[in-house]
Amino acid sequence: MTYIVKPKIVHSGLQRNALGLTIRDYEGSMSTLCAGCGHDSITAAIVQAFFELHVPPHRVAKMSGIGCSSKTPAYFLSSAHGFNAVHGRMPSIATGASAANRSLYLLGISGDGDSLSIGLGQFSHAVRRNLNMLYIIENNGVYGLTKGQFSASADVGSKAKRGEMNKQQPIDPVQMAMAQGGTFVARSFSGDKDQLIPLLKAGIKHDGFGLIDIISPCVTFNDHEDSTKSYAYTRQFYHPAVHADFVPPAEEIKASYNRGNVMSVELHDGSRILLRKVSKDYSVHNRGAAIDYIRAHQRKGEIVTGLLYIDQGEPDMHGINRTASLPLNELPFDTLCPGTESLVSLQDLYR
Amino acid sequence: MKPTKTDGTEYFHQVVDCQWACPAHTDVPQYIRLIAQGEFTEAYMLNRESNVFPGILGRVCDRPCEPACRRVRVEDKPVAICRLKRVIADNRGDITDRLPQAPTKKNGKRIALVGAGCASLTVANDLLPLGYECVIFEALGKMGGLMRTNIPAFRLPASVLDEEMGYIIDMGVDLRLNSPIESMRDFLKEDYDAVFVGSGAPKGKDLNIPGRDESGRIHIGIFWLESVAFGHTESIGKNVLIIGVGNTAMDCCRTSLRLGAKSVKVMARKPRAFFKASDWELEDAEEEKVEIVVNHSPKSFVMKGGKLVGINFDKMEYEIDEKGRITQSEIVGEAFFPCDDVVLAIGQDNAFPWIERDIGIEFDEWQVPTVDRITFESTRPGVFFGGDAAFGPENIIWAVEHGHQAAISIDKYCQGAPLTERLPRGVNLQSAKMGIHEWSYSNDYDPSGRRIMPHVDLRERFKKLDIEVELGFSIEQVVTEVERCLNCDLQTVFTAQQCIECDACIDICPVDCLTITKNGDEEKIKENLKTPPLNPSQPLYVSEPLKHTARVMVKDENLCVHCGLCAERCPTGAWDMQKSTLIIPYAVDEAEQNESLCQQRQKTG
């Protein structure tokens, strides 16, 4: 925790984006998390990603539940919309927000407790609904707010700060999301912004449910020697399978990409994700192979990261339900509220 | 890149830009902190240690510290360092019992000092406590040198001069006024162990254009100011032209206004960017409605009936390249400016008609003595130079530093120690962490702008010659101004072994001056910095390889505002804020060293 506010200093090296905003305009209030928390790095990466995407902060809705991770929406995009939901229930609220206003960028921030224990059902259904949002799990393997008990993502054999060992199988949100039809599934690490920021940008621009599971070490309760979610362990067993670069629409692809094994995935708004394959035998379009690959490396204790699966073809929630193309607040009043007669005829359908 | 070496004094000293820029290395951030705590007397003594004359310099210092101030990298204006120094002098308590004392038992050595200006007085200040007998020879009837004769009393009151010089004189200087040295050859025959020449650069440059010798109303700036200072000149004509646009010109034009001139124009040969005067002196003159005319080069004095009526000027045009240098000049016409008096303020020269050229003191082709830049010894052993007398006109703060260094040399010379074996400078570092969220300095960034010095009303100030124009900061102004200081002496010290690469410092830094990147050559590292490097004169602080990834932590010193948030957010204490204190040896420190060396010699010999 810190009481000293980060001052707004306009120094000579400060850059402005296409909207004339500086990166300071994308920040929020001062973090009250522990010094060194991985979540703060993710916050910084989110700030950077939205700044670089030239997204007006007020076009974003930040959704979260309960937990250390769910506090973080206060620390970025202070002029965005936000909703701090009941524990584990953020996906439902996000679904409602998306239904009402499909033009906002929906960003869900959750943790391993909020999404993999109390909110596991909600999380699974948001995936299969293909809700158009970027869903971030700040995954540290412990319940930080309640003093460091194992969470559902703790690995077998990982030791708590006081020495007891976890013996239950972990829930891997990445494999779950793939199994349930997720259309954008990635894993990253709070300590690797070079990988994380392009992934965030791609996830924000992806139409449909985007999941990024981010290993985010708990510096207070889970950064010791026998932890498998510490900074040191993550770096040691880090296995980037695919590196994704995000190229905005109308920007030329740098010549250096043309050499080597590069694949381009076009998103609906014309931007592209360039995939540099770090591992030869990996395909981001093959759900089954991807799961196999992750499991194989998991057995070796390795943490596979990068953009692991993407499918741009599946319709999102609005597509599946054939909803109105405009957000509800932009519909003419007559269309939004067609009157008693329309209501009666609708009710007649169900009699 | 190799890890930055921070073990010497060089690196951390350079981060404290003001202290690095100050010739005397005054500990600016520390005295500003003392002011913030209301410790004016303490702050005065700290200043006195390095610059000897805080009250004088708090008014008229050339302020090399201010353009260097880190504050100009986050806003337009530097901290008003010089004004704050005056606050100390104005508000200090009694310091008499804290001044150095001369011992009653002398060491038997006699030092002659020529000229009672800031250089000589500094030498006396440093040598008297060591038991030396100091005799100062002053040509004029009052001490102070150029500070008294050339700086008008409305900028520097005589009382301030007398008080601060008095501290040194009262230590037991044998001050001999009205005692010009006529012949160095004869003088050296007298019984002195060493001679220090601090007689300034007392010759104003003349302007030899047609008509120069036909009128008595063409004055040489520094002589004219001197005659005003001593009350010999009490009036001037209605229309005055000042030739030249340095700080002396500013003093001349403002003095003219106080002696009855109605219209004063400062005539500059070149455009404004080439003016030698300090910005604040230009501002003060313009506030008093002095007109500054650019691009006019004097051609001839115009006389009518044996009386000076004006000056003919060539109108100039200059071609200036993208680096701001003049590449070509052209005369594009002529202009006549009427005047009653002319003051020439186009520079000063050293003048040593009293030093014979065959007594072993060498001079160069510009009649500047050959003086060693470190020892301040001339080519004749035992004869030292300092202040403007040494290398030509500089300023007070340089003269003080020359005095300190010359005093060390004189002591070594008299004790038979080699002059060049001088104590090195040192740096002490001490953690400023007091507890959780507690630092021993005010680290919150204050966005306030520079306070503006209040001046005496424009009608009031001309009523007398010696009304000090600057009123000094009010207490409210002081409270704001001290918080503008960025505490550059609180160093960010990094221990690579403790870093877990969590990025917390990088994310929190309000000026984006930190980066963790792969090590490489300087160019490569500069490409990868979070903010592109803007100031090549400022160093990069590169760490040892980090233990997880072997990458390096790089800090661009240029941008840092020393807020301490990196250390505040660091979970492992890899970053720490440490107060650096520069240790500068003076004659008294060297003397201790000499003593122990002599004792060693006695033991071994």
Boltz contact constraints between the chains, C-beta under 6 A:
constraints:
  - contact:
      token1: [A, 2]
      token2: [B, 568]
      max_distance: 6.0
  - contact:
      token1: [A, 3]
      token2: [B, 437]
      max_distance: 6.0
  - contact:
      token1: [A, 4]
      token2: [B, 568]
      max_distance: 6.0
  - contact:
      token1: [A, 6]
      token2: [B, 510]
      max_distance: 6.0
  - contact:
      token1: [A, 7]
      token2: [B, 445]
      max_distance: 6.0
  - contact:
      token1: [A, 7]
      token2: [B, 510]
      max_distance: 6.0
  - contact:
      token1: [A, 9]
      token2: [B, 74]
      max_distance: 6.0
  - contact:
      token1: [A, 9]
      token2: [B, 510]
      max_distance: 6.0
  - contact:
      token1: [A, 9]
      token2: [B, 511]
      max_distance: 6.0
  - contact:
      token1: [A, 11]
      token2: [B, 74]
      max_distance: 6.0
  - contact:
      token1: [A, 11]
      token2: [B, 511]
      max_distance: 6.0
  - contact:
      token1: [A, 11]
      token2: [B, 559]
      max_distance: 6.0
  - contact:
      token1: [A, 12]
      token2: [B, 534]
      max_distance: 6.0
  - contact:
      token1: [A, 13]
      token2: [B, 531]
      max_distance: 6.0
  - contact:
      token1: [A, 13]
      token2: [B, 534]
      max_distance: 6.0
  - contact:
      token1: [A, 35]
      token2: [B, 504]
      max_distance: 6.0
  - contact:
      token1: [A, 35]
      token2: [B, 569]
      max_distance: 6.0
  - contact:
      token1: [A, 35]
      token2: [B, 571]
      max_distance: 6.0
  - contact:
      token1: [A, 36]
      token2: [B, 502]
      max_distance: 6.0
  - contact:
      token1: [A, 36]
      token2: [B, 504]
      max_distance: 6.0
  - contact:
      token1: [A, 36]
      token2: [B, 571]
      max_distance: 6.0
  - contact:
      token1: [A, 40]
      token2: [B, 504]
      max_distance: 6.0
  - contact:
      token1: [A, 40]
      token2: [B, 507]
      max_distance: 6.0
  - contact:
      token1: [A, 41]
      token2: [B, 503]
      max_distance: 6.0
  - contact:
      token1: [A, 41]
      token2: [B, 507]
      max_distance: 6.0
  - contact:
      token1: [A, 44]
      token2: [B, 507]
      max_distance: 6.0
  - contact:
      token1: [A, 191]
      token2: [B, 501]
      max_distance: 6.0
  - contact:
      token1: [A, 219]
      token2: [B, 571]
      max_distance: 6.0
  - contact:
      token1: [A, 231]
      token2: [B, 500]
      max_distance: 6.0
  - contact:
      token1: [A, 232]
      token2: [B, 548]
      max_distance: 6.0
  - contact:
      token1: [A, 235]
      token2: [B, 548]
      max_distance: 6.0
